[in-house]
Amino acid sequence: MYRQARWDEPLIIDRSQPGKIGHLPMRPSEVEMNTSGKAMGLIPSALHRDGPPHLPEVSEPEVVRHFVRLSQENYSPDLGIYPLGSCTMKYNPKSSELAVQTAKLEKLHPEQDESTVQGILALMFHLERMLAEITGMSRMTLQPAAGAHGEYLGCLITRSFHRSKNELEKRTEMIVPDSAHGTNPASAAMAGFKVVVVPSNSEGMVDLEELANVAGPRTAGLMITNPNTLGIFERNILEIAKIIHK
C-alpha cells in the first residue's frame, strides 16, 4: 500500500535569511571576464538585468532537503501507474532519459546556425512524418510545448478551419466531455469558444444520447481524451465521430 509522506514544508523563500549562501564561487579570471563581456555584447541591452535576481538566500542542505521533501509528497510513475487516461503513458524509459541528457541535445539553442543542428532537424522531421502516418494526417506540428498548449493550438486550428468556410460566426460551441482532460474547458474558452459539457454514462464513457442532443449547427468541434481521465477507453469513438460530423 502506498503511504504518502506529509511534510509541513514552507515555501523556500520563507527560509531565506540575508547573507546566507550555499556556495561562494571563485572570482573569474581576467580572461573569463573579457570573454563574458563579449558574450554580453551579443545580448540586446533591453534584456540586461538591472540588478541581482531576488533569489532566496539559503544553504545548500536547506535547498536539497526542501526539494526532496516536496518530491516525497508526490506520486510518480516510478512508484506506480497513473489511473488517468491522459497520464497513464507518462513513464519514460530510463534509456530515453539518458539519451536526452547528452550534451548534443541538452545544449542545443534555437538561435544556432542551421548548419550545426541538421541532426536534430532530421530527427524532428522523421518524428513528424511518423506521427502524420499513424494519425492519417497530412502534416503535424511539434511546436506545442505541453498538453494544454497542444489543446489550445487545436482549438485555434478549429477556428481557422471554420473561418476558411465562413462558418466561424455560427460555429461557436466546443463540446467537452466531463471525462476529458481537465484543461480542455480553459483551452476552448481561451480560443473564444463557448464550452458545452457532456456528462458520462454509468460506464464512465461519453453518453451518446446526451452528445447527440447538444451537437448541432453551432458545434465547432469536440475535445476528447481517449483513454479518458477515468482511465477508460472510449470504445464508441467511431460513433462519437459520426455524431460530431453529421
MDAnalysis code that builds the backbone (N, CA, C; Angstrom):
import MDAnalysis as mda
import numpy as np

u = mda.Universe.empty(738, n_residues=246, atom_resindex=np.repeat(np.arange(246), 3), trajectory=True)
u.add_TopologyAttr("name", ["N", "CA", "C"] * 246)
u.add_TopologyAttr("resid", np.arange(1, 247))
u.add_TopologyAttr("resname", ["MET", "TYR", "ARG", "GLN", "ALA", "ARG", "TRP", "ASP", "GLU", "PRO", "LEU", "ILE", "ILE", "ASP", "ARG", "SER", "GLN", "PRO", "GLY", "LYS", "ILE", "GLY", "HIS", "LEU", "PRO", "MET", "ARG", "PRO", "SER", "GLU", "VAL", "GLU", "MET", "ASN", "THR", "SER", "GLY", "LYS", "ALA", "MET", "GLY", "LEU", "ILE", "PRO", "SER", "ALA", "LEU", "HIS", "ARG", "ASP", "GLY", "PRO", "PRO", "HIS", "LEU", "PRO", "GLU", "VAL", "SER", "GLU", "PRO", "GLU", "VAL", "VAL", "ARG", "HIS", "PHE", "VAL", "ARG", "LEU", "SER", "GLN", "GLU", "ASN", "TYR", "SER", "PRO", "ASP", "LEU", "GLY", "ILE", "TYR", "PRO", "LEU", "GLY", "SER", "CYS", "THR", "MET", "LYS", "TYR", "ASN", "PRO", "LYS", "SER", "SER", "GLU", "LEU", "ALA", "VAL", "GLN", "THR", "ALA", "LYS", "LEU", "GLU", "LYS", "LEU", "HIS", "PRO", "GLU", "GLN", "ASP", "GLU", "SER", "THR", "VAL", "GLN", "GLY", "ILE", "LEU", "ALA", "LEU", "MET", "PHE", "HIS", "LEU", "GLU", "ARG", "MET", "LEU", "ALA", "GLU", "ILE", "THR", "GLY", "MET", "SER", "ARG", "MET", "THR", "LEU", "GLN", "PRO", "ALA", "ALA", "GLY", "ALA", "HIS", "GLY", "GLU", "TYR", "LEU", "GLY", "CYS", "LEU", "ILE", "THR", "ARG", "SER", "PHE", "HIS", "ARG", "SER", "LYS", "ASN", "GLU", "LEU", "GLU", "LYS", "ARG", "THR", "GLU", "MET", "ILE", "VAL", "PRO", "ASP", "SER", "ALA", "HIS", "GLY", "THR", "ASN", "PRO", "ALA", "SER", "ALA", "ALA", "MET", "ALA", "GLY", "PHE", "LYS", "VAL", "VAL", "VAL", "VAL", "PRO", "SER", "ASN", "SER", "GLU", "GLY", "MET", "VAL", "ASP", "LEU", "GLU", "GLU", "LEU", "ALA", "ASN", "VAL", "ALA", "GLY", "PRO", "ARG", "THR", "ALA", "GLY", "LEU", "MET", "ILE", "THR", "ASN", "PRO", "ASN", "THR", "LEU", "GLY", "ILE", "PHE", "GLU", "ARG", "ASN", "ILE", "LEU", "GLU", "ILE", "ALA", "LYS", "ILE", "ILE", "HIS", "LYS"])
u.atoms.positions = np.array([
    [0.840, -1.194, 0.000],
    [0.000, 0.000, 0.000],
    [0.881, 1.252, 0.000],
    [0.518, 2.211, -0.829],
    [1.298, 3.442, -0.920],
    [0.904, 4.383, 0.208],
    [1.895, 4.823, 0.979],
    [1.671, 5.803, 2.043],
    [2.505, 7.047, 1.739],
    [1.811, 8.091, 1.431],
    [2.476, 9.325, 1.023],
    [3.062, 10.053, 2.228],
    [4.278, 10.581, 2.064],
    [4.891, 11.382, 3.120],
    [4.157, 12.715, 3.243],
    [4.078, 13.219, 4.443],
    [3.455, 14.525, 4.680],
    [4.433, 15.403, 5.453],
    [4.791, 16.512, 4.846],
    [5.710, 17.453, 5.484],
    [5.032, 18.811, 5.615],
    [5.268, 19.470, 6.730],
    [4.810, 20.844, 6.897],
    [5.898, 21.748, 6.338],
    [5.991, 21.750, 5.005],
    [7.120, 22.388, 4.329],
    [6.771, 23.803, 3.875],
    [7.487, 24.811, 4.361],
    [7.207, 26.186, 3.924],
    [7.771, 26.446, 2.532],
    [7.380, 27.556, 1.936],
    [7.998, 27.983, 0.684],
    [9.470, 28.264, 0.935],
    [10.304, 27.954, -0.056],
    [11.739, 28.132, 0.155],
    [12.097, 29.602, 0.364],
    [11.311, 30.509, -0.196],
    [11.580, 31.937, 0.006],
    [11.390, 32.316, 1.468],
    [10.527, 31.562, 2.176],
    [10.298, 31.846, 3.593],
    [11.451, 31.372, 4.468],
    [12.333, 30.556, 3.924],
    [13.519, 30.110, 4.658],
    [14.695, 31.079, 4.481],
    [14.513, 32.043, 3.607],
    [15.614, 32.949, 3.265],
    [16.052, 33.792, 4.460],
    [17.374, 33.893, 4.619],
    [17.973, 34.763, 5.635],
    [19.076, 35.580, 4.967],
    [19.035, 36.893, 5.102],
    [20.040, 37.741, 4.441],
    [21.461, 37.325, 4.796],
    [22.269, 37.185, 3.759],
    [23.669, 36.848, 3.968],
    [23.982, 35.374, 3.939],
    [22.966, 34.526, 4.011],
    [23.222, 33.082, 3.985],
    [23.478, 32.651, 2.541],
    [24.485, 31.817, 2.336],
    [24.841, 31.384, 0.984],
    [25.020, 29.880, 0.950],
    [24.888, 29.326, -0.231],
    [25.131, 27.902, -0.420],
    [26.532, 27.646, -0.935],
    [26.985, 28.490, -1.839],
    [28.327, 28.363, -2.411],
    [28.940, 29.748, -2.562],
    [30.227, 29.816, -2.427],
    [30.964, 31.052, -2.687],
    [31.862, 30.792, -3.887],
    [31.407, 31.148, -5.088],
    [32.194, 30.839, -6.291],
    [33.486, 31.635, -6.344],
    [34.457, 31.064, -7.044],
    [35.737, 31.758, -7.226],
    [35.540, 32.968, -8.135],
    [36.336, 33.983, -7.898],
    [36.283, 35.144, -8.771],
    [36.788, 34.753, -10.158],
    [36.103, 35.180, -11.210],
    [36.550, 34.836, -12.562],
    [37.880, 35.495, -12.892],
    [38.637, 34.828, -13.737],
    [39.919, 35.384, -14.163],
    [39.687, 36.527, -15.144],
    [40.751, 37.244, -15.445],
    [40.640, 38.363, -16.381],
    [40.212, 37.876, -17.760],
    [40.732, 36.706, -18.152],
    [40.353, 36.138, -19.450],
    [38.863, 35.826, -19.469],
    [38.378, 35.222, -18.383],
    [36.953, 34.887, -18.306],
    [36.094, 36.143, -18.305],
    [36.545, 37.169, -17.615],
    [35.795, 38.425, -17.592],
    [35.710, 39.035, -18.987],
    [36.828, 39.001, -19.709],
    [36.838, 39.546, -21.071],
    [35.922, 38.744, -21.984],
    [35.944, 37.410, -21.803],
    [35.099, 36.541, -22.630],
    [33.626, 36.791, -22.353],
    [33.263, 36.878, -21.066],
    [31.862, 37.105, -20.722],
    [31.400, 38.475, -21.195],
    [32.323, 39.441, -21.186],
    [31.966, 40.767, -21.672],
    [31.594, 40.746, -23.135],
    [32.314, 39.963, -23.924],
    [31.997, 39.828, -25.343],
    [30.646, 39.142, -25.524],
    [30.378, 38.155, -24.685],
    [29.102, 37.443, -24.777],
    [27.942, 38.374, -24.453],
    [28.115, 39.226, -23.457],
    [27.056, 40.167, -23.095],
    [26.745, 41.116, -24.238],
    [27.752, 41.388, -25.064],
    [27.529, 42.265, -26.196],
    [26.591, 41.668, -27.226],
    [26.427, 40.349, -27.201],
    [25.526, 39.674, -28.131],
    [24.079, 39.708, -27.651],
    [23.878, 40.049, -26.374],
    [22.538, 40.083, -25.797],
    [21.998, 41.504, -25.882],
    [20.790, 41.703, -26.423],
    [20.227, 43.060, -26.516],
    [20.224, 43.745, -25.153],
    [20.559, 45.008, -25.133],
    [20.659, 45.741, -23.866],
    [19.346, 45.739, -23.092],
    [18.227, 45.662, -23.814],
    [16.925, 45.649, -23.134],
    [16.736, 44.395, -22.281],
    [17.542, 43.357, -22.574],
    [17.429, 42.109, -21.826],
    [18.463, 42.005, -20.715],
    [19.306, 43.017, -20.565],
    [20.295, 43.003, -19.487],
    [19.598, 43.237, -18.143],
    [20.007, 42.500, -17.133],
    [19.426, 42.662, -15.807],
    [19.936, 43.955, -15.164],
    [19.014, 44.712, -14.556],
    [19.387, 45.968, -13.902],
    [20.006, 45.742, -12.528],
    [19.637, 44.647, -11.882],
    [20.141, 44.356, -10.542],
    [20.174, 42.865, -10.316],
    [20.671, 42.425, -9.181],
    [20.731, 40.986, -8.904],
    [19.336, 40.389, -8.777],
    [19.164, 39.121, -9.135],
    [17.846, 38.483, -9.030],
    [17.428, 38.323, -7.569],
    [16.132, 38.376, -7.331],
    [15.609, 38.228, -5.969],
    [15.435, 36.738, -5.661],
    [16.537, 36.096, -5.344],
    [16.534, 34.667, -5.043],
    [16.616, 34.452, -3.538],
    [16.055, 33.351, -3.035],
    [16.146, 33.070, -1.600],
    [17.593, 32.841, -1.182],
    [17.959, 33.350, -0.043],
    [19.311, 33.181, 0.489],
    [19.276, 32.031, 1.492],
    [19.671, 30.865, 1.018],
    [19.607, 29.641, 1.824],
    [20.867, 28.819, 1.593],
    [21.110, 27.874, 2.492],
    [22.264, 26.990, 2.352],
    [21.927, 25.835, 1.420],
    [22.961, 25.162, 0.923],
    [22.723, 24.023, 0.031],
    [21.924, 22.917, 0.712],
    [22.253, 22.506, 1.957],
    [21.440, 21.460, 2.598],
    [19.960, 21.835, 2.699],
    [19.668, 23.104, 2.943],
    [18.269, 23.527, 3.022],
    [17.571, 23.362, 1.677],
    [18.283, 23.692, 0.602],
    [17.704, 23.542, -0.738],
    [17.435, 22.070, -1.042],
    [18.425, 21.217, -0.756],
    [18.281, 19.785, -1.028],
    [17.121, 19.210, -0.229],
    [17.086, 19.493, 1.071],
    [16.024, 18.940, 1.915],
    [14.648, 19.445, 1.494],
    [14.591, 20.703, 1.104],
    [13.311, 21.279, 0.678],
    [12.730, 20.515, -0.509],
    [13.546, 20.321, -1.546],
    [13.020, 19.692, -2.755],
    [12.855, 18.182, -2.597],
    [13.686, 17.547, -1.777],
    [13.487, 16.122, -1.508],
    [12.174, 15.912, -0.762],
    [11.880, 16.759, 0.211],
    [10.616, 16.643, 0.935],
    [9.422, 16.837, 0.006],
    [9.512, 17.828, -0.874],
    [8.427, 18.034, -1.833],
    [8.267, 16.818, -2.738],
    [9.395, 16.233, -3.157],
    [9.325, 15.057, -4.033],
    [8.684, 13.880, -3.313],
    [8.898, 13.771, -2.000],
    [8.314, 12.672, -1.233],
    [6.804, 12.820, -1.087],
    [6.306, 14.021, -1.298],
    [4.861, 14.241, -1.225],
    [4.184, 14.020, -2.577],
    [4.972, 13.701, -3.583],
    [4.443, 13.472, -4.927],
    [4.312, 11.988, -5.227],
    [3.344, 11.680, -6.066],
    [3.191, 10.332, -6.604],
    [3.739, 10.363, -8.021],
    [4.506, 9.368, -8.402],
    [5.167, 9.403, -9.705],
    [5.040, 8.061, -10.419],
    [5.285, 8.040, -11.735],
    [5.247, 6.771, -12.477],
    [6.273, 5.761, -11.980],
    [7.312, 6.233, -11.280],
    [8.299, 5.303, -10.729],
    [7.754, 4.565, -9.512],
    [6.662, 5.061, -8.922],
    [6.052, 4.418, -7.754],
    [4.867, 3.541, -8.138],
    [4.176, 3.892, -9.198],
    [3.010, 3.112, -9.612],
    [2.340, 3.752, -10.808],
    [1.340, 3.060, -11.346],
    [0.666, 3.540, -12.550],
    [-0.262, 4.705, -12.217],
    [-0.363, 5.643, -13.137],
    [-1.314, 6.749, -13.000],
    [-2.679, 6.262, -13.498],
    [-3.703, 6.308, -12.676],
    [-5.030, 5.854, -13.135],
    [-5.765, 6.934, -13.919],
    [-5.067, 7.612, -14.817],
    [-5.659, 8.666, -15.626],
    [-5.312, 8.410, -17.083],
    [-6.325, 8.435, -17.938],
    [-6.078, 8.116, -19.333],
    [-5.025, 8.975, -19.989],
    [-5.031, 10.275, -19.664],
    [-4.089, 11.176, -20.321],
    [-2.703, 11.125, -19.699],
    [-2.547, 10.409, -18.596],
    [-1.255, 10.364, -17.894],
    [-0.701, 8.951, -17.754],
    [-1.480, 7.935, -18.102],
    [-1.061, 6.550, -17.895],
    [0.253, 6.242, -18.598],
    [0.453, 6.872, -19.750],
    [1.641, 6.565, -20.551],
    [2.822, 7.468, -20.230],
    [2.812, 8.115, -19.085],
    [3.840, 9.104, -18.784],
    [5.176, 8.499, -18.342],
    [5.270, 7.195, -18.192],
    [6.556, 6.610, -17.794],
    [7.534, 6.705, -18.959],
    [8.701, 7.272, -18.716],
    [9.741, 7.373, -19.734],
    [10.812, 6.319, -19.478],
    [11.148, 5.495, -20.466],
    [12.236, 4.524, -20.282],
    [13.514, 5.236, -19.852],
    [14.240, 4.630, -18.923],
    [15.448, 5.273, -18.406],
    [16.495, 5.470, -19.503],
    [16.518, 4.561, -20.489],
    [17.461, 4.732, -21.598],
    [17.148, 6.007, -22.380],
    [15.848, 6.325, -22.503],
    [15.458, 7.556, -23.195],
    [15.835, 8.780, -22.372],
    [15.664, 8.676, -21.052],
    [16.040, 9.789, -20.179],
    [17.533, 10.093, -20.308],
    [18.340, 9.032, -20.382],
    [19.785, 9.225, -20.528],
    [20.121, 9.841, -21.884],
    [19.413, 9.389, -22.922],
    [19.709, 9.872, -24.275],
    [19.489, 11.377, -24.396],
    [18.393, 11.875, -23.805],
    [18.091, 13.301, -23.955],
    [18.970, 14.172, -23.059],
    [19.759, 13.542, -22.184],
    [20.666, 14.308, -21.331],
    [22.049, 14.488, -21.956],
    [22.245, 13.934, -23.149],
    [23.536, 14.103, -23.806],
    [23.719, 15.564, -24.206],
    [24.963, 16.020, -24.179],
    [25.249, 17.432, -24.451],
    [24.772, 17.857, -25.839],
    [24.806, 16.927, -26.812],
    [24.420, 17.275, -28.176],
    [22.938, 17.660, -28.259],
    [22.135, 17.176, -27.318],
    [20.727, 17.560, -27.270],
    [20.482, 18.635, -26.219],
    [21.096, 18.445, -25.074],
    [20.830, 19.314, -23.928],
    [21.271, 20.752, -24.162],
    [22.325, 20.932, -24.936],
    [22.890, 22.265, -25.109],
    [22.503, 22.921, -26.440],
    [21.527, 22.347, -27.139],
    [21.052, 22.977, -28.372],
    [20.356, 24.297, -28.054],
    [20.449, 25.229, -28.981],
    [19.812, 26.539, -28.798],
    [19.099, 26.921, -30.094],
    [17.891, 27.462, -29.999],
    [17.132, 27.797, -31.219],
    [17.791, 28.838, -32.106],
    [18.748, 29.601, -31.568],
    [19.412, 30.626, -32.366],
    [20.698, 30.119, -33.018],
    [20.990, 28.806, -32.871],
    [22.194, 28.261, -33.509],
    [22.081, 28.337, -35.027],
    [23.237, 28.347, -35.678],
    [23.264, 28.300, -37.136],
    [22.668, 26.974, -37.601],
    [21.864, 27.019, -38.656],
    [21.181, 25.820, -39.142],
    [22.144, 24.697, -39.490],
    [23.342, 25.054, -39.926],
    [24.307, 24.020, -40.317],
    [24.755, 23.175, -39.132],
    [24.556, 23.675, -37.910],
    [25.012, 22.947, -36.715],
    [23.917, 22.106, -36.074],
    [22.695, 22.164, -36.607],
    [21.581, 21.439, -35.976],
    [20.861, 20.526, -36.962],
    [21.550, 20.101, -38.003],
    [20.909, 19.253, -39.004],
    [20.474, 17.907, -38.426],
    [21.223, 17.405, -37.454],
    [20.870, 16.119, -36.855],
    [19.528, 16.151, -36.161],
    [19.312, 17.138, -35.285],
    [18.045, 17.222, -34.560],
    [16.903, 17.585, -35.497],
    [17.181, 18.381, -36.537],
    [16.142, 18.704, -37.515],
    [15.691, 17.452, -38.254],
    [16.640, 16.562, -38.557],
    [16.294, 15.305, -39.224],
    [15.443, 14.434, -38.308],
    [15.811, 14.358, -37.021],
    [15.022, 13.580, -36.061],
    [13.600, 14.120, -35.958],
    [13.468, 15.432, -35.891],
    [12.148, 16.045, -35.775],
    [11.325, 15.828, -37.037],
    [11.980, 15.874, -38.181],
    [11.269, 15.636, -39.440],
    [10.720, 14.216, -39.489],
    [11.560, 13.235, -39.150],
    [11.113, 11.839, -39.188],
    [10.023, 11.581, -38.150],
    [10.115, 12.212, -36.978],
    [9.062, 12.074, -35.969],
    [7.750, 12.646, -36.484],
    [7.823, 13.808, -37.121],
    [6.617, 14.427, -37.677],
    [5.976, 13.546, -38.735],
    [6.806, 12.924, -39.579],
    [6.287, 12.049, -40.623],
    [5.628, 10.806, -40.025],
    [6.230, 10.242, -38.981],
    [5.658, 9.053, -38.343],
    [4.324, 9.376, -37.675],
    [4.257, 10.506, -36.971],
    [3.011, 10.898, -36.314],
    [1.907, 11.144, -37.337],
    [2.255, 11.770, -38.457],
    [1.269, 12.029, -39.502],
    [0.747, 10.720, -40.089],
    [1.648, 9.765, -40.302],
    [1.234, 8.480, -40.871],
    [0.350, 7.706, -39.903],
    [0.708, 7.723, -38.623],
    [-0.068, 6.994, -37.613],
    [-1.482, 7.558, -37.487],
    [-1.609, 8.882, -37.536],
    [-2.906, 9.528, -37.320],
    [-3.697, 9.763, -38.597],
    [-3.080, 9.540, -39.753],
    [-3.778, 9.763, -41.009],
    [-3.832, 11.225, -41.423],
    [-3.005, 12.051, -40.805],
    [-2.966, 13.473, -41.146],
    [-1.937, 13.715, -42.249],
    [-2.080, 14.853, -42.941],
    [-1.103, 15.179, -43.980],
    [0.149, 15.798, -43.382],
    [-0.014, 16.599, -42.340],
    [1.122, 17.218, -41.660],
    [0.862, 17.262, -40.156],
    [1.938, 17.382, -39.390],
    [1.850, 17.525, -37.935],
    [2.726, 18.704, -37.518],
    [2.551, 19.153, -36.282],
    [3.427, 20.191, -35.735],
    [4.014, 19.706, -34.422],
    [5.253, 20.076, -34.178],
    [5.930, 19.750, -32.930],
    [6.103, 21.004, -32.076],
    [5.404, 22.067, -32.427],
    [5.572, 23.341, -31.735],
    [5.041, 23.360, -30.303],
    [3.863, 22.787, -30.006],
    [3.347, 22.877, -28.633],
    [4.325, 22.297, -27.613],
    [4.505, 23.024, -26.522],
    [5.477, 22.616, -25.503],
    [4.848, 21.818, -24.372],
    [3.515, 21.677, -24.368],
    [2.846, 20.942, -23.295],
    [1.468, 20.518, -23.776],
    [0.805, 19.674, -22.987],
    [-0.506, 19.166, -23.374],
    [-1.535, 20.267, -23.569],
    [-1.651, 21.160, -22.590],
    [-2.624, 22.246, -22.693],
    [-2.283, 23.178, -23.856],
    [-0.983, 23.338, -24.117],
    [-0.539, 24.140, -25.260],
    [-1.047, 23.504, -26.555],
    [-0.965, 22.173, -26.636],
    [-1.462, 21.464, -27.805],
    [-2.970, 21.584, -27.954],
    [-3.685, 21.523, -26.821],
    [-5.140, 21.694, -26.855],
    [-5.505, 23.066, -27.428],
    [-4.828, 24.077, -26.925],
    [-5.114, 25.447, -27.363],
    [-4.840, 25.607, -28.854],
    [-3.724, 25.028, -29.306],
    [-3.404, 25.092, -30.731],
    [-4.481, 24.387, -31.546],
    [-4.951, 23.236, -31.062],
    [-6.013, 22.521, -31.762],
    [-7.273, 23.367, -31.886],
    [-7.598, 24.103, -30.822],
    [-8.764, 24.985, -30.859],
    [-8.568, 26.116, -31.866],
    [-7.347, 26.651, -31.934],
    [-7.073, 27.720, -32.898],
    [-7.154, 27.202, -34.331],
    [-6.685, 25.968, -34.542],
    [-6.793, 25.365, -35.874],
    [-8.260, 25.174, -36.237],
    [-9.065, 24.756, -35.251],
    [-10.503, 24.603, -35.475],
    [-11.127, 25.936, -35.871],
    [-10.733, 27.010, -35.203],
    [-11.231, 28.343, -35.552],
    [-10.857, 28.706, -36.988],
    [-9.606, 28.448, -37.334],
    [-9.143, 28.788, -38.681],
    [-9.894, 27.991, -39.739],
    [-10.168, 26.725, -39.441],
    [-10.906, 25.881, -40.386],
    [-12.292, 26.458, -40.651],
    [-13.016, 26.783, -39.586],
    [-14.375, 27.303, -39.767],
    [-14.361, 28.703, -40.376],
    [-13.322, 29.480, -40.066],
    [-13.205, 30.801, -40.688],
    [-13.017, 30.663, -42.194],
    [-12.231, 29.663, -42.612],
    [-11.989, 29.456, -44.045],
    [-13.258, 29.061, -44.785],
    [-14.231, 28.499, -44.044],
    [-15.505, 28.094, -44.652],
    [-16.605, 29.120, -44.386],
    [-16.197, 30.290, -43.830],
    [-17.150, 31.354, -43.494],
    [-18.245, 30.874, -42.548],
    [-17.883, 29.995, -41.610],
    [-18.852, 29.460, -40.653],
    [-18.491, 29.775, -39.203],
    [-17.445, 30.575, -38.997],
    [-16.977, 30.816, -37.636],
    [-18.016, 31.532, -36.783],
    [-18.807, 32.417, -37.395],
    [-19.781, 33.178, -36.613],
    [-20.868, 32.289, -36.031],
    [-21.186, 31.191, -36.696],
    [-22.233, 30.315, -36.154],
    [-21.662, 29.102, -35.419],
    [-20.406, 28.720, -35.731],
    [-19.778, 27.576, -35.050],
    [-19.067, 28.096, -33.798],
    [-19.828, 28.309, -32.752],
    [-19.297, 28.981, -31.558],
    [-19.127, 28.066, -30.352],
    [-19.538, 26.803, -30.456],
    [-19.536, 25.919, -29.288],
    [-18.506, 24.800, -29.422],
    [-17.780, 24.566, -28.346],
    [-16.846, 23.443, -28.282],
    [-17.372, 22.455, -27.246],
    [-17.617, 21.230, -27.672],
    [-18.136, 20.201, -26.769],
    [-16.981, 19.545, -26.027],
    [-17.110, 19.463, -24.706],
    [-16.071, 18.871, -23.865],
    [-16.717, 17.867, -22.912],
    [-16.439, 16.571, -23.039],
    [-16.973, 15.587, -22.090],
    [-16.453, 15.856, -20.678],
    [-17.232, 15.510, -19.657],
    [-16.765, 15.728, -18.282],
    [-15.630, 14.781, -17.905],
    [-15.352, 13.798, -18.763],
    [-14.251, 12.858, -18.515],
    [-13.001, 13.216, -19.309],
    [-13.017, 14.370, -19.991],
    [-11.858, 14.790, -20.782],
    [-10.806, 15.403, -19.868],
    [-9.659, 15.711, -20.432],
    [-8.578, 16.304, -19.648],
    [-9.033, 17.615, -19.020],
    [-8.619, 17.855, -17.784],
    [-9.130, 18.984, -17.019],
    [-8.865, 20.349, -17.600],
    [-7.864, 20.475, -18.458],
    [-7.557, 21.789, -19.039],
    [-8.349, 22.080, -20.309],
    [-9.105, 21.098, -20.815],
    [-9.854, 21.298, -22.060],
    [-10.792, 22.507, -22.022],
    [-11.606, 22.668, -20.971],
    [-12.518, 23.825, -20.954],
    [-11.784, 25.160, -21.037],
    [-10.664, 25.277, -20.320],
    [-9.904, 26.529, -20.350],
    [-9.314, 26.781, -21.733],
    [-8.792, 25.722, -22.363],
    [-8.207, 25.876, -23.700],
    [-9.253, 26.344, -24.702],
    [-10.445, 25.740, -24.637],
    [-11.516, 26.115, -25.559],
    [-11.987, 27.542, -25.304],
    [-12.123, 27.908, -24.031],
    [-12.579, 29.261, -23.694],
    [-11.562, 30.309, -24.134],
    [-10.268, 30.011, -23.942],
    [-9.227, 30.959, -24.357],
    [-9.237, 31.171, -25.863],
    [-9.677, 30.152, -26.599],
    [-9.738, 30.265, -28.060],
    [-11.022, 30.938, -28.525],
    [-11.880, 31.333, -27.573],
    [-13.077, 32.078, -27.928],
    [-14.333, 31.259, -28.101],
    [-14.305, 29.984, -27.700],
    [-15.485, 29.141, -27.848],
    [-16.302, 29.088, -26.559],
    [-17.591, 28.858, -26.698],
    [-18.452, 28.566, -25.556],
    [-18.321, 27.075, -25.257],
    [-18.042, 26.729, -24.015],
    [-17.822, 25.334, -23.643],
    [-19.153, 24.671, -23.295],
    [-19.434, 23.550, -23.948],
    [-20.631, 22.755, -23.669],
    [-20.176, 21.416, -23.106],
    [-20.539, 21.128, -21.865],
    [-20.085, 19.911, -21.193],
    [-21.076, 18.775, -21.422],
    [-20.543, 17.599, -21.765],
    [-21.355, 16.397, -21.948],
    [-21.061, 15.439, -20.800],
    [-22.085, 14.940, -20.096],
    [-21.850, 14.037, -18.971],
    [-21.459, 12.635, -19.419],
    [-20.889, 11.895, -18.491],
    [-20.544, 10.491, -18.743],
    [-21.752, 9.610, -18.435],
    [-21.752, 8.410, -19.012],
    [-22.799, 7.448, -18.671],
    [-22.360, 6.611, -17.469],
    [-23.123, 5.598, -17.130],
    [-22.833, 4.784, -15.944],
    [-21.533, 4.001, -16.074],
    [-21.019, 3.865, -17.302],
    [-19.763, 3.149, -17.528],
    [-18.557, 4.083, -17.539],
    [-18.802, 5.371, -17.345],
    [-17.699, 6.325, -17.335],
    [-17.270, 6.783, -18.712],
    [-18.093, 6.527, -19.727],
    [-17.785, 6.951, -21.091],
    [-18.748, 8.055, -21.524],
    [-18.473, 8.661, -22.669],
    [-19.343, 9.717, -23.184],
    [-20.749, 9.168, -23.399],
    [-21.740, 9.873, -22.881],
    [-23.136, 9.487, -23.070],
    [-23.540, 9.883, -24.490],
    [-23.734, 8.896, -25.355],
    [-24.007, 9.169, -26.766],
    [-25.308, 9.934, -26.971],
    [-26.320, 9.618, -26.173],
    [-27.602, 10.311, -26.312],
    [-27.461, 11.788, -25.946],
    [-26.741, 12.048, -24.852],
    [-26.519, 13.437, -24.444],
    [-25.675, 14.179, -25.479],
    [-24.693, 13.476, -26.048],
    [-23.852, 14.094, -27.070],
    [-24.677, 14.478, -28.284],
    [-25.554, 13.583, -28.711],
    [-26.398, 13.857, -29.873],
    [-27.334, 15.037, -29.614],
    [-27.733, 15.213, -28.351],
    [-28.645, 16.311, -28.010],
    [-27.979, 17.682, -28.118],
    [-26.678, 17.743, -27.819],
    [-26.005, 19.054, -27.818],
    [-25.270, 19.342, -29.125],
    [-24.957, 18.306, -29.899],
    [-24.267, 18.514, -31.175],
    [-25.244, 19.083, -32.201],
    [-24.775, 20.066, -32.947],
    [-25.659, 20.676, -33.931],
    [-24.952, 21.725, -34.753],
    [-25.707, 22.617, -35.368],
    [-25.115, 23.622, -36.273],
    [-24.192, 24.614, -35.577],
    [-24.284, 24.731, -34.239],
    [-23.394, 25.651, -33.521],
    [-22.096, 24.974, -33.078],
    [-22.001, 23.661, -33.310],
    [-20.834, 22.906, -32.853],
    [-19.616, 23.193, -33.722],
    [-18.538, 23.612, -33.073],
    [-17.273, 23.833, -33.784],
    [-16.401, 22.594, -33.744],
    [-16.495, 21.837, -32.661],
    [-15.677, 20.641, -32.536],
    [-15.904, 19.949, -31.208],
    [-15.167, 18.886, -31.004],
    [-15.224, 18.097, -29.769],
    [-13.807, 17.873, -29.271],
    [-13.587, 18.122, -27.997],
    [-12.294, 17.820, -27.381],
    [-12.487, 16.553, -26.553],
    [-11.743, 15.517, -26.876],
    [-11.935, 14.241, -26.192],
    [-10.587, 13.636, -25.830],
    [-10.534, 13.002, -24.689],
    [-9.336, 12.312, -24.227],
    [-9.618, 10.818, -24.267],
    [-8.777, 10.061, -24.948],
    [-9.029, 8.628, -25.099],
    [-7.733, 7.835, -25.006],
    [-7.532, 7.025, -23.942],
    [-8.440, 6.765, -22.822],
    [-8.746, 8.050, -22.055],
    [-9.943, 8.099, -21.437],
    [-10.350, 9.333, -20.777],
    [-9.709, 9.477, -19.401],
    [-10.061, 10.541, -18.710],
    [-9.427, 10.829, -17.431],
    [-9.780, 9.800, -16.366],
    [-10.810, 9.007, -16.594],
    [-11.133, 7.913, -15.677],
    [-10.319, 6.662, -15.992],
    [-9.495, 6.733, -17.038],
    [-8.690, 5.581, -17.433],
    [-9.455, 4.581, -18.274],
    [-10.585, 5.002, -18.832],
    [-11.451, 4.100, -19.605],
    [-11.339, 4.435, -21.089],
    [-11.176, 3.409, -21.920],
    [-11.102, 3.631, -23.363],
    [-12.502, 3.865, -23.912],
    [-12.661, 4.955, -24.651],
    [-13.951, 5.287, -25.257],
    [-14.180, 4.377, -26.460],
    [-14.796, 3.217, -26.200],
    [-14.954, 2.238, -27.279],
    [-15.964, 2.682, -28.337],
    [-16.758, 3.708, -28.030],
    [-17.724, 4.217, -29.007],
    [-17.165, 5.403, -29.793],
    [-15.849, 5.467, -29.900],
    [-15.224, 6.637, -30.505],
    [-15.658, 6.851, -31.956],
    [-15.892, 5.772, -32.705],
    [-16.333, 5.928, -34.095],
    [-17.733, 6.525, -34.159],
    [-18.613, 6.086, -33.273],
    [-19.968, 6.635, -33.228],
    [-19.934, 8.098, -32.786],
    [-19.033, 8.399, -31.849],
    [-18.870, 9.788, -31.400],
    [-18.469, 10.673, -32.575],
    [-17.517, 10.192, -33.383],
    [-17.064, 10.959, -34.545],
    [-18.204, 11.171, -35.542],
    [-19.025, 10.149, -35.736],
    [-20.152, 10.271, -36.670],
    [-21.143, 11.336, -36.202],
    [-21.401, 11.364, -34.891],
    [-22.344, 12.349, -34.351],
    [-21.823, 13.767, -34.565],
    [-20.538, 13.970, -34.319],
    [-19.955, 15.308, -34.455],
    [-19.912, 15.754, -35.910],
    [-19.646, 14.822, -36.824],
    [-19.514, 15.180, -38.238],
    [-20.829, 15.094, -39.010],
    [-21.896, 14.750, -38.332],
    [-23.186, 14.591, -39.013],
    [-23.665, 15.932, -39.590],
])
